[in-house]
Amino acid sequence: MKKTAKISAVLLAMALAATGCSSGKPADNNTAADTGKTQAAAQTPGEEDPVLVVYTARGESLNNAVIPEFEKDTGIKVEVVVAGTGELLKRAQSEKANPLGDIFWVADQTMLSASKDLFLEYVSSENDNMIDAFKNTTGYFTPAFADPTVMIVNKDLKGDTKIDGFEDLLNPELKGKIAFGDPVNSSSAFQSLLAMLYGMGKDGDPLSDEAWAFVDKFIANLDGKMCNSSSQVYKGVAEGEYVVGLTWEDPAANYVKEGAAVEVVFPAEGAIFPGESVQILKDCKHPENAKKFVDYMLSEKIQNAVGSTLTVRPLRKDTTLADYMKPQNEIKLFDNYDEGWVAEHKLEITNRFSEHLETSMD
């Protein structure tokens, strides 16, 4: 899973065999499926049941900012299955012949490109209102929000140590004090590795010898310490186990919002903004309801609400952003970052990292 959320596992009841959709609810009473705020709208002949089954790996706060409002505004009752990216992808693959979910609110194009056959082709009517770099250009993956790659720094432990960019992570004073996950299994670690490769590569080439020479030095400064999960990175820094960690902005900014002694640093070399996308499962039971959900997620109402209250970045043009978030125009991005190219080369990059990691241990 990309970031830690309060996991609400939903067990699909035996009624699935008869109805073809979930009837269970998350165990957590705070999740959207258990709000009880709306009643199913009356159904007219030819319409779908006012039901939508959402598979989501998003954080609880984001789920709750979107789903209850969708239920209230549309009369469509949402049933939620919350789990990690890997678990939900396996579920969708196993259900391919008879999908039990409608919406796959999980990961992004980079992670899901190889599984495109699972999804229905759909471009939202709101697509033209999105930032150009985050429009749906594939037909399948609809970027809705973004969670940039950042460094989370413990201000109490940092002292006078300069931590402004990737180059600073080679400081001998930080040896063994850097929190970093496994790019093979962690999407945040993978995207952080990509940012490092783009930032330190010759002429911005992530596959250049210079980029991987830097990775070797970075691995050496990890001093054999690798985090087992994405959450261990930001929790480890916030709790004083590490000085700095490479993670997503969302959990790091949330610590700042709550007054923790940490700061969010966008690397001076640049950051990556992978668009967290939403997909419709092909041959799902409620495709029209699913399309309404995608449109709703990109709507001005939801984009502004998320941007002004949470720590996830909206991708609609001219949306409101909370004052505890760094303005978009102050963040350096990589002009040559190509999500499609990354999707095609993901396995090559992770395999290469594993080889460099193994070599460092010899």
LOLUMLUM-863842 format. One record per residue (C-alpha): residue number from 0; y, z, x. Coordinates in Angstrom, 2 decimals. Layout:
<pos->NUM&c2->Y&c3->Z&c1->X>
...
end
This chain:
<pos->0&c2->0.00&c3->0.00&c1->0.00>
<pos->1&c2->3.40&c3->-0.91&c1->1.24>
<pos->2&c2->5.00&c3->2.44&c1->0.69>
<pos->3&c2->3.95&c3->5.77&c1->-0.63>
<pos->4&c2->4.16&c3->6.33&c1->-4.35>
<pos->5&c2->2.65&c3->8.88&c1->-6.64>
<pos->6&c2->-0.57&c3->7.02&c1->-7.35>
<pos->7&c2->-1.66&c3->6.88&c1->-10.96>
<pos->8&c2->-5.15&c3->5.43&c1->-11.08>
<pos->9&c2->-5.93&c3->3.81&c1->-14.41>
<pos->10&c2->-9.56&c3->3.62&c1->-15.41>
<pos->11&c2->-10.21&c3->0.60&c1->-17.61>
<pos->12&c2->-11.99&c3->1.80&c1->-20.74>
<pos->13&c2->-15.15&c3->0.34&c1->-22.24>
<pos->14&c2->-13.02&c3->-1.26&c1->-24.89>
<pos->15&c2->-12.05&c3->-3.86&c1->-22.31>
<pos->16&c2->-15.24&c3->-5.73&c1->-22.99>
<pos->17&c2->-14.18&c3->-6.25&c1->-26.57>
<pos->18&c2->-10.45&c3->-6.63&c1->-26.24>
<pos->19&c2->-10.03&c3->-8.26&c1->-22.85>
<pos->20&c2->-7.18&c3->-5.94&c1->-21.83>
<pos->21&c2->-6.66&c3->-2.40&c1->-20.59>
<pos->22&c2->-6.43&c3->0.50&c1->-22.98>
<pos->23&c2->-6.16&c3->3.28&c1->-20.44>
<pos->24&c2->-3.05&c3->5.05&c1->-19.20>
<pos->25&c2->-2.06&c3->6.36&c1->-15.78>
<pos->26&c2->-2.99&c3->9.97&c1->-15.24>
<pos->27&c2->0.60&c3->10.77&c1->-14.27>
<pos->28&c2->2.68&c3->11.50&c1->-17.34>
<pos->29&c2->5.81&c3->10.27&c1->-15.55>
<pos->30&c2->4.60&c3->6.68&c1->-15.30>
<pos->31&c2->5.99&c3->3.99&c1->-17.55>
<pos->32&c2->2.81&c3->3.38&c1->-19.52>
<pos->33&c2->2.92&c3->6.93&c1->-20.92>
<pos->34&c2->6.56&c3->7.09&c1->-21.99>
<pos->35&c2->5.80&c3->6.67&c1->-25.66>
<pos->36&c2->9.34&c3->5.41&c1->-26.16>
<pos->37&c2->8.44&c3->2.35&c1->-28.22>
<pos->38&c2->6.01&c3->1.18&c1->-30.83>
<pos->39&c2->4.36&c3->-2.22&c1->-30.73>
<pos->40&c2->6.40&c3->-4.78&c1->-32.55>
<pos->41&c2->4.99&c3->-6.39&c1->-35.67>
<pos->42&c2->2.96&c3->-9.44&c1->-34.82>
<pos->43&c2->3.38&c3->-12.73&c1->-36.61>
<pos->44&c2->0.71&c3->-15.45&c1->-36.73>
<pos->45&c2->0.45&c3->-17.38&c1->-33.47>
<pos->46&c2->2.14&c3->-14.70&c1->-31.39>
<pos->47&c2->0.48&c3->-12.74&c1->-28.62>
<pos->48&c2->-0.33&c3->-9.07&c1->-29.03>
<pos->49&c2->2.76&c3->-7.04&c1->-28.05>
<pos->50&c2->0.95&c3->-5.79&c1->-24.97>
<pos->51&c2->1.30&c3->-6.41&c1->-21.23>
<pos->52&c2->-0.99&c3->-5.17&c1->-18.46>
<pos->53&c2->0.86&c3->-4.70&c1->-15.16>
<pos->54&c2->-0.88&c3->-4.27&c1->-11.82>
<pos->55&c2->1.67&c3->-2.69&c1->-9.50>
<pos->56&c2->1.79&c3->-1.38&c1->-5.94>
<pos->57&c2->5.47&c3->-0.51&c1->-6.23>
<pos->58&c2->6.91&c3->2.97&c1->-5.93>
<pos->59&c2->7.11&c3->5.22&c1->-8.97>
<pos->60&c2->10.90&c3->5.17&c1->-9.08>
<pos->61&c2->11.03&c3->1.37&c1->-9.19>
<pos->62&c2->8.25&c3->1.15&c1->-11.78>
<pos->63&c2->10.08&c3->3.66&c1->-13.95>
<pos->64&c2->13.43&c3->1.89&c1->-13.57>
<pos->65&c2->12.00&c3->-1.35&c1->-14.95>
<pos->66&c2->9.02&c3->-0.79&c1->-17.24>
<pos->67&c2->10.33&c3->1.70&c1->-19.84>
<pos->68&c2->13.47&c3->-0.43&c1->-20.30>
<pos->69&c2->11.34&c3->-3.53&c1->-20.79>
<pos->70&c2->9.28&c3->-1.73&c1->-23.43>
<pos->71&c2->12.40&c3->-0.51&c1->-25.20>
<pos->72&c2->14.19&c3->-3.87&c1->-25.18>
<pos->73&c2->11.21&c3->-6.09&c1->-26.07>
<pos->74&c2->8.87&c3->-3.93&c1->-28.14>
<pos->75&c2->6.05&c3->-4.94&c1->-25.79>
<pos->76&c2->3.84&c3->-2.01&c1->-24.78>
<pos->77&c2->3.11&c3->-1.98&c1->-21.04>
<pos->78&c2->-0.17&c3->-0.64&c1->-19.69>
<pos->79&c2->0.02&c3->0.11&c1->-15.98>
<pos->80&c2->-2.52&c3->0.06&c1->-13.20>
<pos->81&c2->-1.04&c3->1.58&c1->-10.04>
<pos->82&c2->-2.85&c3->1.25&c1->-6.71>
<pos->83&c2->-2.49&c3->-0.10&c1->-3.19>
<pos->84&c2->-2.00&c3->-3.75&c1->-2.31>
<pos->85&c2->-5.51&c3->-4.21&c1->-0.94>
<pos->86&c2->-7.20&c3->-2.52&c1->-3.88>
<pos->87&c2->-5.27&c3->-4.52&c1->-6.46>
<pos->88&c2->-5.86&c3->-7.79&c1->-4.65>
<pos->89&c2->-9.60&c3->-7.13&c1->-4.61>
<pos->90&c2->-9.45&c3->-6.28&c1->-8.31>
<pos->91&c2->-7.61&c3->-9.51&c1->-9.14>
<pos->92&c2->-10.08&c3->-11.54&c1->-7.09>
<pos->93&c2->-13.08&c3->-9.93&c1->-8.77>
<pos->94&c2->-11.53&c3->-10.55&c1->-12.22>
<pos->95&c2->-10.52&c3->-14.13&c1->-11.49>
<pos->96&c2->-12.84&c3->-15.61&c1->-14.12>
<pos->97&c2->-11.63&c3->-13.13&c1->-16.75>
<pos->98&c2->-8.34&c3->-11.49&c1->-15.73>
<pos->99&c2->-7.76&c3->-8.03&c1->-17.20>
<pos->100&c2->-4.20&c3->-7.88&c1->-15.91>
<pos->101&c2->-1.21&c3->-10.08&c1->-16.72>
<pos->102&c2->1.40&c3->-9.18&c1->-14.08>
<pos->103&c2->0.66&c3->-8.75&c1->-10.38>
<pos->104&c2->3.68&c3->-6.83&c1->-9.08>
<pos->105&c2->2.36&c3->-6.53&c1->-5.56>
<pos->106&c2->3.35&c3->-7.57&c1->-2.01>
<pos->107&c2->5.14&c3->-10.87&c1->-1.32>
<pos->108&c2->4.58&c3->-14.51&c1->-0.46>
<pos->109&c2->3.63&c3->-13.66&c1->3.12>
<pos->110&c2->0.80&c3->-11.39&c1->2.03>
<pos->111&c2->-0.33&c3->-13.44&c1->-1.00>
<pos->112&c2->0.03&c3->-17.06&c1->0.06>
<pos->113&c2->-3.67&c3->-17.38&c1->0.82>
<pos->114&c2->-4.47&c3->-16.13&c1->-2.70>
<pos->115&c2->-2.17&c3->-18.53&c1->-4.56>
<pos->116&c2->-5.07&c3->-19.73&c1->-6.72>
<pos->117&c2->-4.97&c3->-16.36&c1->-8.52>
<pos->118&c2->-1.53&c3->-16.98&c1->-9.98>
<pos->119&c2->0.07&c3->-18.97&c1->-12.77>
<pos->120&c2->2.86&c3->-21.36&c1->-11.83>
<pos->121&c2->6.12&c3->-20.14&c1->-13.35>
<pos->122&c2->9.80&c3->-20.32&c1->-12.39>
<pos->123&c2->12.06&c3->-17.93&c1->-14.28>
<pos->124&c2->15.07&c3->-19.11&c1->-16.26>
<pos->125&c2->17.00&c3->-16.56&c1->-14.15>
<pos->126&c2->16.06&c3->-18.26&c1->-10.89>
<pos->127&c2->19.44&c3->-19.96&c1->-10.42>
<pos->128&c2->21.16&c3->-16.56&c1->-10.52>
<pos->129&c2->19.32&c3->-15.30&c1->-7.45>
<pos->130&c2->20.56&c3->-15.34&c1->-3.85>
<pos->131&c2->19.68&c3->-18.75&c1->-2.42>
<pos->132&c2->17.33&c3->-17.37&c1->0.22>
<pos->133&c2->15.35&c3->-15.54&c1->-2.46>
<pos->134&c2->14.85&c3->-18.15&c1->-5.13>
<pos->135&c2->11.35&c3->-19.06&c1->-6.24>
<pos->136&c2->10.75&c3->-22.27&c1->-4.30>
<pos->137&c2->6.93&c3->-22.18&c1->-4.47>
<pos->138&c2->6.47&c3->-22.01&c1->-8.21>
<pos->139&c2->4.22&c3->-18.96&c1->-7.90>
<pos->140&c2->6.06&c3->-16.15&c1->-6.10>
<pos->141&c2->9.22&c3->-14.75&c1->-7.71>
<pos->142&c2->11.24&c3->-12.51&c1->-5.33>
<pos->143&c2->12.81&c3->-9.70&c1->-7.35>
<pos->144&c2->13.86&c3->-7.04&c1->-4.87>
<pos->145&c2->13.93&c3->-6.67&c1->-1.10>
<pos->146&c2->13.01&c3->-3.87&c1->1.25>
<pos->147&c2->14.31&c3->-4.73&c1->4.75>
<pos->148&c2->12.74&c3->-3.65&c1->8.02>
<pos->149&c2->14.59&c3->-0.73&c1->9.61>
<pos->150&c2->14.22&c3->2.12&c1->12.04>
<pos->151&c2->14.25&c3->5.67&c1->10.70>
<pos->152&c2->15.66&c3->8.13&c1->13.26>
<pos->153&c2->15.45&c3->11.93&c1->13.28>
<pos->154&c2->19.03&c3->12.98&c1->14.04>
<pos->155&c2->18.04&c3->16.47&c1->15.20>
<pos->156&c2->15.56&c3->15.14&c1->17.76>
<pos->157&c2->17.55&c3->12.11&c1->18.84>
<pos->158&c2->20.18&c3->14.02&c1->20.80>
<pos->159&c2->22.18&c3->11.65&c1->22.99>
<pos->160&c2->19.42&c3->9.02&c1->23.10>
<pos->161&c2->20.76&c3->5.60&c1->22.13>
<pos->162&c2->18.66&c3->3.99&c1->19.37>
<pos->163&c2->20.47&c3->0.94&c1->18.08>
<pos->164&c2->17.87&c3->-1.79&c1->18.48>
<pos->165&c2->14.45&c3->-2.83&c1->19.68>
<pos->166&c2->15.50&c3->-2.82&c1->23.34>
<pos->167&c2->16.19&c3->0.91&c1->23.06>
<pos->168&c2->12.57&c3->1.56&c1->22.06>
<pos->169&c2->11.53&c3->0.94&c1->25.67>
<pos->170&c2->13.44&c3->4.03&c1->26.82>
<pos->171&c2->10.98&c3->6.27&c1->28.77>
<pos->172&c2->12.47&c3->9.26&c1->26.94>
<pos->173&c2->10.89&c3->7.93&c1->23.74>
<pos->174&c2->7.39&c3->7.49&c1->25.16>
<pos->175&c2->4.89&c3->8.84&c1->22.65>
<pos->176&c2->7.68&c3->9.65&c1->20.20>
<pos->177&c2->7.72&c3->6.34&c1->18.30>
<pos->178&c2->5.96&c3->6.07&c1->14.93>
<pos->179&c2->4.38&c3->2.68&c1->14.30>
<pos->180&c2->1.51&c3->1.56&c1->12.07>
<pos->181&c2->-1.18&c3->-1.06&c1->12.51>
<pos->182&c2->0.19&c3->-4.55&c1->11.71>
<pos->183&c2->-3.31&c3->-5.67&c1->10.77>
<pos->184&c2->-3.49&c3->-3.27&c1->7.83>
<pos->185&c2->0.10&c3->-2.20&c1->7.15>
<pos->186&c2->2.62&c3->-4.62&c1->5.64>
<pos->187&c2->5.55&c3->-2.54&c1->6.88>
<pos->188&c2->4.16&c3->-2.54&c1->10.43>
<pos->189&c2->3.51&c3->-6.28&c1->10.24>
<pos->190&c2->7.04&c3->-7.08&c1->9.11>
<pos->191&c2->8.47&c3->-4.70&c1->11.73>
<pos->192&c2->6.42&c3->-6.48&c1->14.38>
<pos->193&c2->7.78&c3->-9.80&c1->13.12>
<pos->194&c2->11.35&c3->-8.55&c1->13.36>
<pos->195&c2->10.62&c3->-7.44&c1->16.91>
<pos->196&c2->9.14&c3->-10.83&c1->17.81>
<pos->197&c2->12.05&c3->-12.76&c1->16.29>
<pos->198&c2->14.59&c3->-10.45&c1->17.91>
<pos->199&c2->13.11&c3->-10.41&c1->21.40>
<pos->200&c2->11.68&c3->-13.94&c1->21.57>
<pos->201&c2->13.28&c3->-16.70&c1->23.60>
<pos->202&c2->15.76&c3->-18.53&c1->21.36>
<pos->203&c2->14.39&c3->-16.54&c1->18.44>
<pos->204&c2->10.87&c3->-17.91&c1->18.84>
<pos->205&c2->8.40&c3->-15.22&c1->17.68>
<pos->206&c2->5.51&c3->-16.87&c1->19.51>
<pos->207&c2->7.30&c3->-17.21&c1->22.86>
<pos->208&c2->5.97&c3->-15.53&c1->25.99>
<pos->209&c2->9.13&c3->-13.43&c1->26.15>
<pos->210&c2->8.49&c3->-12.04&c1->22.66>
<pos->211&c2->4.96&c3->-10.94&c1->23.52>
<pos->212&c2->5.97&c3->-9.59&c1->26.90>
<pos->213&c2->8.29&c3->-7.25&c1->25.01>
<pos->214&c2->5.45&c3->-6.28&c1->22.67>
<pos->215&c2->3.36&c3->-5.28&c1->25.71>
<pos->216&c2->6.13&c3->-2.95&c1->26.90>
<pos->217&c2->6.57&c3->-1.56&c1->23.39>
<pos->218&c2->2.84&c3->-0.84&c1->23.08>
<pos->219&c2->2.93&c3->0.96&c1->26.41>
<pos->220&c2->5.76&c3->3.19&c1->25.16>
<pos->221&c2->3.72&c3->4.11&c1->22.09>
<pos->222&c2->1.49&c3->5.92&c1->24.58>
<pos->223&c2->-1.65&c3->5.30&c1->22.54>
<pos->224&c2->-0.24&c3->6.77&c1->19.32>
<pos->225&c2->-0.63&c3->4.64&c1->16.19>
<pos->226&c2->-0.03&c3->5.84&c1->12.64>
<pos->227&c2->-2.84&c3->5.45&c1->10.12>
<pos->228&c2->-0.59&c3->4.58&c1->7.19>
<pos->229&c2->2.91&c3->3.40&c1->6.33>
<pos->230&c2->3.79&c3->6.78&c1->4.88>
<pos->231&c2->2.82&c3->8.56&c1->8.09>
<pos->232&c2->5.60&c3->6.68&c1->9.88>
<pos->233&c2->8.58&c3->7.85&c1->7.83>
<pos->234&c2->7.09&c3->11.23&c1->7.01>
<pos->235&c2->6.32&c3->11.80&c1->10.68>
<pos->236&c2->9.93&c3->11.14&c1->11.63>
<pos->237&c2->11.42&c3->13.16&c1->8.78>
<pos->238&c2->9.14&c3->16.12&c1->9.58>
<pos->239&c2->9.93&c3->16.06&c1->13.29>
<pos->240&c2->6.69&c3->14.70&c1->14.70>
<pos->241&c2->8.42&c3->11.56&c1->15.99>
<pos->242&c2->11.98&c3->10.70&c1->17.00>
<pos->243&c2->12.00&c3->7.18&c1->15.58>
<pos->244&c2->9.78&c3->5.03&c1->13.39>
<pos->245&c2->9.61&c3->1.41&c1->12.29>
<pos->246&c2->9.38&c3->1.15&c1->8.53>
<pos->247&c2->10.95&c3->-0.14&c1->5.31>
<pos->248&c2->14.47&c3->0.77&c1->4.21>
<pos->249&c2->13.39&c3->2.16&c1->0.83>
<pos->250&c2->11.60&c3->5.36&c1->1.95>
<pos->251&c2->14.01&c3->5.87&c1->4.86>
<pos->252&c2->17.12&c3->5.49&c1->2.68>
<pos->253&c2->15.59&c3->7.79&c1->0.10>
<pos->254&c2->15.39&c3->10.55&c1->2.72>
<pos->255&c2->19.07&c3->9.96&c1->3.47>
<pos->256&c2->19.88&c3->10.06&c1->-0.25>
<pos->257&c2->18.11&c3->13.42&c1->-0.51>
<pos->258&c2->20.02&c3->14.88&c1->2.44>
<pos->259&c2->17.29&c3->14.88&c1->5.10>
<pos->260&c2->18.33&c3->14.94&c1->8.78>
<pos->261&c2->17.50&c3->11.28&c1->9.31>
<pos->262&c2->19.44&c3->8.06&c1->9.55>
<pos->263&c2->18.64&c3->4.44&c1->8.81>
<pos->264&c2->19.22&c3->2.01&c1->11.68>
<pos->265&c2->19.18&c3->-1.74&c1->11.22>
<pos->266&c2->18.17&c3->-3.12&c1->14.63>
<pos->267&c2->21.05&c3->-4.76&c1->16.45>
<pos->268&c2->18.84&c3->-7.77&c1->17.17>
<pos->269&c2->18.24&c3->-8.35&c1->13.46>
<pos->270&c2->16.26&c3->-7.37&c1->10.39>
<pos->271&c2->13.85&c3->-9.12&c1->8.04>
<pos->272&c2->14.29&c3->-9.16&c1->4.27>
<pos->273&c2->10.91&c3->-10.10&c1->2.80>
<pos->274&c2->11.39&c3->-10.66&c1->-0.92>
<pos->275&c2->9.17&c3->-8.29&c1->-2.91>
<pos->276&c2->7.79&c3->-10.70&c1->-5.47>
<pos->277&c2->6.21&c3->-10.57&c1->-8.89>
<pos->278&c2->3.42&c3->-12.92&c1->-9.95>
<pos->279&c2->1.65&c3->-13.85&c1->-13.19>
<pos->280&c2->-2.13&c3->-13.82&c1->-13.04>
<pos->281&c2->-3.63&c3->-17.19&c1->-13.92>
<pos->282&c2->-5.53&c3->-17.32&c1->-17.24>
<pos->283&c2->-4.20&c3->-13.86&c1->-18.19>
<pos->284&c2->-4.41&c3->-12.68&c1->-21.79>
<pos->285&c2->-0.66&c3->-12.46&c1->-22.40>
<pos->286&c2->1.11&c3->-15.22&c1->-20.44>
<pos->287&c2->4.20&c3->-15.40&c1->-22.67>
<pos->288&c2->4.74&c3->-11.65&c1->-22.44>
<pos->289&c2->4.27&c3->-11.92&c1->-18.69>
<pos->290&c2->6.97&c3->-14.59&c1->-18.46>
<pos->291&c2->9.32&c3->-12.33&c1->-20.39>
<pos->292&c2->8.62&c3->-9.54&c1->-17.90>
<pos->293&c2->9.46&c3->-11.77&c1->-14.92>
<pos->294&c2->12.69&c3->-12.90&c1->-16.59>
<pos->295&c2->13.59&c3->-9.30&c1->-17.43>
<pos->296&c2->13.06&c3->-8.13&c1->-13.86>
<pos->297&c2->15.59&c3->-10.71&c1->-12.63>
<pos->298&c2->18.09&c3->-9.95&c1->-15.39>
<pos->299&c2->21.58&c3->-8.69&c1->-14.63>
<pos->300&c2->20.83&c3->-5.41&c1->-16.39>
<pos->301&c2->17.79&c3->-4.49&c1->-14.29>
<pos->302&c2->19.11&c3->-5.85&c1->-10.99>
<pos->303&c2->22.31&c3->-3.80&c1->-11.35>
<pos->304&c2->20.45&c3->-0.68&c1->-12.50>
<pos->305&c2->18.09&c3->-0.74&c1->-9.53>
<pos->306&c2->20.83&c3->-1.56&c1->-7.03>
<pos->307&c2->23.12&c3->1.23&c1->-8.17>
<pos->308&c2->20.55&c3->4.04&c1->-8.49>
<pos->309&c2->17.61&c3->3.39&c1->-6.18>
<pos->310&c2->17.02&c3->2.53&c1->-2.51>
<pos->311&c2->15.58&c3->-0.95&c1->-3.09>
<pos->312&c2->17.88&c3->-3.95&c1->-2.78>
<pos->313&c2->18.38&c3->-6.30&c1->-5.76>
<pos->314&c2->18.30&c3->-10.03&c1->-5.04>
<pos->315&c2->20.52&c3->-11.34&c1->-7.83>
<pos->316&c2->23.92&c3->-12.65&c1->-6.78>
<pos->317&c2->26.84&c3->-10.20&c1->-6.97>
<pos->318&c2->24.83&c3->-7.17&c1->-8.07>
<pos->319&c2->25.99&c3->-3.57&c1->-7.73>
<pos->320&c2->24.83&c3->-1.61&c1->-4.67>
<pos->321&c2->24.91&c3->2.18&c1->-4.30>
<pos->322&c2->27.38&c3->3.61&c1->-1.77>
<pos->323&c2->24.54&c3->5.20&c1->0.26>
<pos->324&c2->23.18&c3->1.72&c1->1.04>
<pos->325&c2->24.57&c3->-0.35&c1->3.90>
<pos->326&c2->26.51&c3->-3.37&c1->2.61>
<pos->327&c2->24.59&c3->-6.60&c1->2.85>
<pos->328&c2->27.29&c3->-8.32&c1->4.90>
<pos->329&c2->26.99&c3->-5.69&c1->7.65>
<pos->330&c2->23.31&c3->-6.39&c1->8.30>
<pos->331&c2->22.28&c3->-9.01&c1->10.84>
<pos->332&c2->19.46&c3->-11.24&c1->9.62>
<pos->333&c2->17.43&c3->-13.86&c1->11.44>
<pos->334&c2->18.65&c3->-17.30&c1->10.44>
<pos->335&c2->15.36&c3->-18.92&c1->11.40>
<pos->336&c2->13.08&c3->-16.52&c1->9.52>
<pos->337&c2->10.75&c3->-18.58&c1->7.33>
<pos->338&c2->8.50&c3->-16.69&c1->4.93>
<pos->339&c2->6.27&c3->-19.74&c1->4.43>
<pos->340&c2->5.79&c3->-20.14&c1->8.18>
<pos->341&c2->4.99&c3->-16.43&c1->8.51>
<pos->342&c2->2.36&c3->-16.70&c1->5.76>
<pos->343&c2->0.70&c3->-19.57&c1->7.60>
<pos->344&c2->0.70&c3->-17.73&c1->10.95>
<pos->345&c2->0.01&c3->-14.18&c1->9.77>
<pos->346&c2->-3.61&c3->-14.09&c1->10.97>
<pos->347&c2->-2.67&c3->-15.62&c1->14.31>
<pos->348&c2->0.04&c3->-12.99&c1->14.84>
<pos->349&c2->-2.11&c3->-10.01&c1->13.84>
<pos->350&c2->-5.01&c3->-11.21&c1->15.98>
<pos->351&c2->-2.70&c3->-11.65&c1->18.93>
<pos->352&c2->-1.29&c3->-8.15&c1->18.49>
<pos->353&c2->-4.81&c3->-6.73&c1->18.40>
<pos->354&c2->-5.63&c3->-8.54&c1->21.64>
<pos->355&c2->-2.52&c3->-7.16&c1->23.35>
<pos->356&c2->-3.28&c3->-3.67&c1->22.05>
<pos->357&c2->-6.84&c3->-3.86&c1->23.33>
<pos->358&c2->-5.66&c3->-5.11&c1->26.72>
<pos->359&c2->-3.26&c3->-2.18&c1->27.01>
<pos->360&c2->-6.16&c3->0.22&c1->26.62>
<pos->361&c2->-8.23&c3->-1.28&c1->29.44>
end
